[in-house]
Amino acid sequence: MTLLEIKDLCVDYTVGADSLRAVDQVSISVAAGEAVGIAGESGCGKTTLGLAVPGLLPANATPTGSVQLLGEEMIGRSEDDLNELRWTKVSFIFQGAMNALNPVHRIDRQILEPIRTHEPNTASTAAKERVSQLLELVGVSPSRARSFPHEFSGGMRQRVMIAMALACRPSLLIADEPTTALDVISQSQILSLLGDLQREQQLGLLLISHDLAAIRRTCDRVVVMYAGVVVETGPTAVILGRGTEQRTAAHPYTQALIKAHPDLAGERVLAQALPGHPPDLSIPIKGCRFYDRCSVRESICHEVAPTLRPVAGTAHLAACHLVGGDVT
């Protein structure tokens, strides 16, 4: 069953007298029990894409296209309608748990809030019992329920955020850089927790991250974004490699991202930084958005924007003129 179906999504930000398109004609889907990773540099549109799903974009953002959650169109709905779907159908784990949690309220109150809001008929004792169960589920002792956020470590605060996100049993979980600023042990624990919960509860998971290792470990499919567009998508094991499977990333940008991440399991070589900067999206772009930074560019790349085309079969797609052998 398809939980999330995004078709031709565009998001424009109004900045003064200018308009900037942060997400341009993006189409992706997430099925029940599937984990999809959104990868790319900072500013590529990952978070904007995630925020567009539950309608959490800022006031100066205008989404167009289609975002269907469990068959219901999200774009154009009233705030009251969106509030009915948030927490119950889709939950969002924000980047930086210390900023997302209210510092003056104990964590049990914060986890109880969505339950009381969306399930007002739930008895107080049953709601409190659910809070204890949720904390235990994410590896936090229920005895810590009356603690304040500042009394937890970064990793434990992130676990509390995950417990809050699961409070009303959503079908889709969107996690925006859930391991940011955590030590490597906490990162591993949080990724394991998300993976276990996603499989055990058949959750749809949309993981937004610049960390390819996190996506390789957690996700079934990966979507690589650059300057607001999708440049490559397909099975994670095919594009990024996993276990004995060799990575076969086809787009030069994806290949550059992989080279920029050290491979702890493979040959010990220095990571290669990707030179240059993403393009200014306030200026119209004629050809390939990666043209200025691409080491294998051709003349057609400057003139014609590439579209997604099959690399091998229909599951692996890349937006590059070098794919398909039609470079002239």
TORLUMPA-292730 format. One record per residue (C-alpha): residue number from 0; x, y, z. Coordinates in steps of 0.5 Angstrom, whole numbers, plus 2048, in hexadecimal, padded with zeros to 3 digits. Example, Ala and Ser with C-alpha at 12.3 -4.5 7.8 and 13.67 -1.06 7.14 Angstrom:
SITE pos  xx  yy  zz
SITE   0 819 7F7 810
SITE   1 81B 7FE 80E
END
This chain:
SITE pos  xx  yy  zz
SITE   0 800 800 800
SITE   1 803 807 7FE
SITE   2 803 80C 804
SITE   3 806 812 801
SITE   4 805 814 7FA
SITE   5 809 81A 7F8
SITE   6 808 81C 7F0
SITE   7 80B 822 7ED
SITE   8 80C 826 7F4
SITE   9 80F 82D 7F3
SITE  10 810 832 7F9
SITE  11 811 839 7F8
SITE  12 814 83E 7FD
SITE  13 812 845 7FD
SITE  14 818 849 7FF
SITE  15 817 851 7FF
SITE  16 815 852 7F7
SITE  17 819 84C 7F5
SITE  18 816 844 7F4
SITE  19 81A 83E 7F6
SITE  20 818 837 7F4
SITE  21 81B 833 7F9
SITE  22 818 82C 7F6
SITE  23 817 82C 7EF
SITE  24 812 826 7EC
SITE  25 814 821 7F1
SITE  26 810 81A 7F1
SITE  27 811 815 7F6
SITE  28 80D 80F 7FA
SITE  29 80E 80C 800
SITE  30 80A 805 801
SITE  31 808 802 808
SITE  32 80E 7FF 80B
SITE  33 813 802 807
SITE  34 818 807 809
SITE  35 81A 80C 804
SITE  36 821 810 804
SITE  37 821 818 802
SITE  38 828 819 801
SITE  39 82C 820 7FF
SITE  40 830 826 801
SITE  41 82D 82B 805
SITE  42 829 82F 802
SITE  43 827 82A 7FC
SITE  44 81F 82A 7FE
SITE  45 81F 824 803
SITE  46 81C 827 809
SITE  47 817 82C 805
SITE  48 815 825 801
SITE  49 814 822 808
SITE  50 810 828 80B
SITE  51 80B 828 805
SITE  52 808 821 807
SITE  53 805 823 80D
SITE  54 804 82B 80B
SITE  55 809 82E 810
SITE  56 80C 832 80B
SITE  57 80E 83A 80D
SITE  58 809 83F 80B
SITE  59 80D 841 805
SITE  60 80D 83B 802
SITE  61 808 839 7FD
SITE  62 807 831 7FB
SITE  63 804 82F 7F4
SITE  64 803 828 7F1
SITE  65 801 822 7F5
SITE  66 802 81F 7FC
SITE  67 7FE 819 7FE
SITE  68 7FE 816 804
SITE  69 7FA 810 805
SITE  70 7F6 812 7FF
SITE  71 7F4 819 802
SITE  72 7F7 81F 7FE
SITE  73 7FB 823 803
SITE  74 7FC 82A 7FF
SITE  75 7F7 82F 7FF
SITE  76 7F4 82C 806
SITE  77 7F2 830 80C
SITE  78 7F6 831 812
SITE  79 7F1 82D 816
SITE  80 7F1 827 811
SITE  81 7F8 827 811
SITE  82 7F8 827 818
SITE  83 7F3 821 818
SITE  84 7F9 81D 814
SITE  85 7FF 81F 818
SITE  86 801 81A 81D
SITE  87 7FB 815 81B
SITE  88 7FE 814 814
SITE  89 804 817 813
SITE  90 809 819 819
SITE  91 810 81E 818
SITE  92 816 81D 81C
SITE  93 819 824 81C
SITE  94 821 825 81B
SITE  95 824 827 822
SITE  96 820 823 828
SITE  97 822 829 82D
SITE  98 81E 82E 829
SITE  99 818 82A 827
SITE 100 817 828 82E
SITE 101 814 82D 833
SITE 102 819 82F 838
SITE 103 814 830 83E
SITE 104 80F 82A 83D
SITE 105 811 823 83F
SITE 106 811 81E 83A
SITE 107 80B 81A 83C
SITE 108 807 820 83B
SITE 109 80A 822 834
SITE 110 809 81A 832
SITE 111 802 81B 835
SITE 112 800 821 831
SITE 113 7FF 81E 82A
SITE 114 7FB 818 82D
SITE 115 7F6 81D 831
SITE 116 7F5 821 82B
SITE 117 7F4 81C 826
SITE 118 7F1 817 82B
SITE 119 7ED 81B 830
SITE 120 7E9 815 832
SITE 121 7EF 811 834
SITE 122 7EE 810 83C
SITE 123 7F4 813 840
SITE 124 7F7 80D 842
SITE 125 7F7 80A 83C
SITE 126 7FA 810 839
SITE 127 800 810 83E
SITE 128 801 808 83D
SITE 129 802 809 836
SITE 130 807 80F 837
SITE 131 80B 809 83C
SITE 132 80A 804 836
SITE 133 80D 809 831
SITE 134 813 80B 835
SITE 135 814 804 836
SITE 136 814 803 82F
SITE 137 819 808 82D
SITE 138 81E 805 833
SITE 139 81C 80B 838
SITE 140 81A 808 83F
SITE 141 813 80A 841
SITE 142 816 80D 847
SITE 143 819 813 844
SITE 144 812 815 841
SITE 145 812 81B 846
SITE 146 819 81D 844
SITE 147 81A 824 840
SITE 148 81D 824 839
SITE 149 824 827 83C
SITE 150 825 821 841
SITE 151 826 81C 83B
SITE 152 82C 81B 836
SITE 153 82B 81D 82F
SITE 154 82A 816 82D
SITE 155 824 815 832
SITE 156 821 81B 830
SITE 157 820 819 829
SITE 158 81D 812 82C
SITE 159 818 816 82F
SITE 160 817 81A 829
SITE 161 816 813 825
SITE 162 811 811 82B
SITE 163 80D 818 82A
SITE 164 80D 816 822
SITE 165 80A 80F 823
SITE 166 805 812 829
SITE 167 7FE 811 824
SITE 168 801 80B 820
SITE 169 802 80F 819
SITE 170 803 80B 813
SITE 171 809 80F 810
SITE 172 80F 812 814
SITE 173 813 818 811
SITE 174 81A 818 815
SITE 175 81E 81F 813
SITE 176 825 81D 815
SITE 177 824 819 81B
SITE 178 82B 818 81D
SITE 179 82E 81F 81C
SITE 180 832 821 821
SITE 181 832 81A 825
SITE 182 839 816 826
SITE 183 83A 810 822
SITE 184 837 80B 827
SITE 185 831 80F 828
SITE 186 830 810 820
SITE 187 830 808 81F
SITE 188 82B 807 825
SITE 189 826 80C 822
SITE 190 827 809 81B
SITE 191 826 802 81E
SITE 192 820 804 822
SITE 193 81D 808 81C
SITE 194 81E 802 817
SITE 195 81B 7FD 81D
SITE 196 815 801 81E
SITE 197 814 802 816
SITE 198 814 7FA 815
SITE 199 810 7F8 81B
SITE 200 80B 7FD 81A
SITE 201 80B 7FD 813
SITE 202 80C 805 813
SITE 203 80D 809 80D
SITE 204 814 80C 80E
SITE 205 816 812 80A
SITE 206 81E 814 80D
SITE 207 821 81A 80B
SITE 208 828 81A 80C
SITE 209 82F 81D 809
SITE 210 832 816 80C
SITE 211 832 811 806
SITE 212 834 80C 80B
SITE 213 82E 80D 80F
SITE 214 82A 80C 809
SITE 215 82E 806 807
SITE 216 82C 803 80E
SITE 217 825 805 80E
SITE 218 822 806 808
SITE 219 81F 801 802
SITE 220 81F 807 7FD
SITE 221 823 80D 7FC
SITE 222 821 814 7F9
SITE 223 827 818 7F7
SITE 224 825 820 7F7
SITE 225 829 825 7F4
SITE 226 827 82D 7F4
SITE 227 820 82B 7F5
SITE 228 81F 825 7F0
SITE 229 820 81E 7F0
SITE 230 826 81B 7EC
SITE 231 826 814 7EE
SITE 232 822 80F 7F1
SITE 233 822 808 7F2
SITE 234 823 802 7F7
SITE 235 828 804 7FC
SITE 236 82C 7FD 7FB
SITE 237 82D 7FF 7F4
SITE 238 82F 806 7F4
SITE 239 833 806 7FB
SITE 240 834 7FF 7FC
SITE 241 833 7FB 802
SITE 242 836 7F4 804
SITE 243 839 7F0 7FE
SITE 244 835 7F5 7F9
SITE 245 83A 7FA 7F5
SITE 246 837 801 7F5
SITE 247 835 803 7EE
SITE 248 834 80B 7EF
SITE 249 833 80D 7E8
SITE 250 832 815 7E9
SITE 251 839 819 7E9
SITE 252 836 81D 7EF
SITE 253 834 816 7F3
SITE 254 83B 813 7F1
SITE 255 83E 81A 7F4
SITE 256 83A 819 7FB
SITE 257 83C 812 7FB
SITE 258 844 814 7FA
SITE 259 843 819 800
SITE 260 841 814 805
SITE 261 847 810 808
SITE 262 845 808 807
SITE 263 847 805 80D
SITE 264 846 7FE 80A
SITE 265 84A 7FF 804
SITE 266 851 801 801
SITE 267 854 807 806
SITE 268 854 80D 801
SITE 269 853 814 803
SITE 270 84C 817 802
SITE 271 84B 81C 7FC
SITE 272 848 822 7FD
SITE 273 843 825 7F8
SITE 274 845 82B 7F5
SITE 275 841 831 7F4
SITE 276 83A 833 7F6
SITE 277 833 832 7F5
SITE 278 830 837 7F0
SITE 279 82C 83D 7F2
SITE 280 825 83B 7F1
SITE 281 822 842 7F0
SITE 282 825 842 7EA
SITE 283 822 83E 7E4
SITE 284 826 838 7E2
SITE 285 826 835 7DB
SITE 286 82A 82F 7DB
SITE 287 82C 82A 7E0
SITE 288 82C 82D 7E7
SITE 289 833 829 7E8
SITE 290 836 82B 7E2
SITE 291 83B 830 7E5
SITE 292 83E 82B 7EA
SITE 293 83E 825 7E6
SITE 294 844 822 7E3
SITE 295 841 81E 7DE
SITE 296 83C 823 7DB
SITE 297 83B 824 7D3
SITE 298 839 829 7CF
SITE 299 831 827 7CF
SITE 300 831 827 7D7
SITE 301 832 82F 7D7
SITE 302 82C 830 7D2
SITE 303 827 82A 7D4
SITE 304 825 828 7DB
SITE 305 825 821 7DB
SITE 306 81F 81D 7DE
SITE 307 81F 816 7E2
SITE 308 820 810 7DD
SITE 309 821 809 7DF
SITE 310 828 807 7E1
SITE 311 827 7FF 7E1
SITE 312 820 7FD 7E1
SITE 313 81A 802 7E3
SITE 314 81C 802 7EB
SITE 315 822 806 7EA
SITE 316 822 80D 7E7
SITE 317 827 812 7E6
SITE 318 826 819 7E3
SITE 319 82C 81A 7DF
SITE 320 82E 81A 7D7
SITE 321 833 815 7D8
SITE 322 82E 810 7DA
SITE 323 82B 80C 7D4
SITE 324 830 80E 7CF
SITE 325 82D 814 7CC
SITE 326 833 819 7CD
SITE 327 834 81D 7C6
END
